[in-house]
Amino acid sequence: MEYIIITFESTNFAIQAEAALKNSDVNVQIIPTPREITLSCGISILTSEENLSKIDKLVNEGKIRIKEVYRYIKDDVKKLERLRP
């Protein structure tokens, strides 16, 4: 399955984004930020990659502030690929 992980500059931005995404009917889950990605904020959001256009729309409208977006592929081995700076 393919998911995306969204990282943030602060925990506050992550919590605000979670609320905005849920209000836009985007199914999200708060997760600990994988150490392979960053140490700047301890929590990230995990969601389906199909929600990427909704996330981009909220970013462009200034409703959420993100740091980076990664593709997360989980088979037998997990892979992380940065999608957005």
C-alpha positions as CSV (number, residue, x, y, z in Angstrom):
1,M,0.0,0.0,0.0
2,E,1.1,3.5,-0.7
3,Y,0.7,6.3,1.8
4,I,2.2,9.8,2.3
5,I,3.8,11.2,5.5
6,I,3.5,14.9,6.0
7,T,6.1,16.6,8.3
8,F,5.8,19.9,10.1
9,E,8.0,22.6,11.6
10,S,6.2,22.3,14.9
11,T,3.7,20.1,16.8
12,N,1.2,23.0,16.7
13,F,1.3,23.1,12.9
14,A,0.7,19.3,12.9
15,I,-2.3,19.5,15.2
16,Q,-3.8,22.4,13.2
17,A,-3.3,20.4,9.9
18,E,-4.9,17.4,11.4
19,A,-8.0,19.4,12.3
20,A,-8.1,21.1,8.9
21,L,-7.7,17.8,7.0
22,K,-10.4,16.1,9.0
23,N,-12.7,19.0,8.4
24,S,-12.1,18.5,4.7
25,D,-13.0,14.8,5.0
26,V,-9.4,13.6,4.7
27,N,-8.8,10.4,6.7
28,V,-5.5,11.0,8.6
29,Q,-3.6,9.5,11.4
30,I,-1.0,11.2,13.7
31,I,2.2,9.2,13.9
32,P,5.6,9.6,15.4
33,T,7.9,11.2,12.8
34,P,10.3,8.5,11.4
35,R,13.9,9.3,12.4
36,E,14.9,8.7,8.8
37,I,13.0,11.8,7.8
38,T,13.6,14.5,10.4
39,L,14.1,15.3,14.1
40,S,12.5,18.8,13.9
41,C,9.0,17.8,15.0
42,G,8.0,14.6,16.8
43,I,4.7,14.0,15.1
44,S,3.7,13.7,11.5
45,I,0.5,12.8,9.6
46,L,0.0,9.6,7.7
47,T,-2.7,9.4,5.0
48,S,-3.4,7.8,1.7
49,E,-1.5,9.2,-1.3
50,E,-4.9,9.7,-3.1
51,N,-5.4,12.7,-0.7
52,L,-2.4,14.6,-2.0
53,S,-4.5,17.0,-4.2
54,K,-6.7,17.9,-1.3
55,I,-3.6,18.5,0.9
56,D,-2.1,20.7,-1.9
57,K,-5.3,22.7,-2.1
58,L,-5.3,23.4,1.7
59,V,-1.6,24.4,1.6
60,N,-2.3,26.8,-1.3
61,E,-5.3,28.3,0.5
62,G,-3.0,28.9,3.6
63,K,-5.1,26.6,5.8
64,I,-2.2,24.3,6.7
65,R,1.6,24.8,6.9
66,I,3.7,21.7,6.1
67,K,7.4,21.1,5.9
68,E,7.7,18.1,3.6
69,V,5.7,15.3,2.1
70,Y,7.1,11.8,1.7
71,R,5.8,8.7,-0.1
72,Y,5.7,5.7,2.2
73,I,5.5,2.3,0.5
74,K,5.0,-0.6,2.8
75,D,5.5,-4.1,1.5
76,D,8.1,-6.3,3.2
77,V,10.4,-3.3,3.3
78,K,9.4,0.3,3.9
79,K,10.7,3.0,1.6
80,L,10.6,6.7,2.0
81,E,10.7,9.0,-1.0
82,R,10.5,12.8,-0.7
83,L,7.7,14.3,-2.8
84,R,7.7,17.9,-1.7
85,P,10.4,20.1,-0.3
